[in-house]
Amino acid sequence: FSDSDGNNVNDFNEEELQLLSFVNAYQPEEIRPRPLLKLFIMDYLPAIGDIDAMIKIPRPDEVG
């Protein structure tokens, strides 16, 4: 008997063989993680073209 790496069973001691049997017997638990992002519908769709004349964007240096 050989493992996938080509190692012969005779190359392992009893403790290593027991450990390998645990590794081979392991079956991972299947979980379905919940998504962190939630769907949303935008209330505002930007218009194509110029910014609305009513919107006043303040200057970053707070002058004027």
FENKA-V688971 format. One record per backbone hydrogen bond with DSSP energy under -1.0 kcal/mol. NH is the residue of the N-H (numbers start at 1). CO is the residue of the C=O. If there is no record, write none. Layout:
[[NH CO] [NH CO]]
//
This chain:
[[3 7] [6 3] [9 1] [11 8] [12 9] [17 13] [18 14] [19 15] [20 16] [21 17] [22 18] [23 19] [24 20] [25 21] [55 52] [62 59]]
//
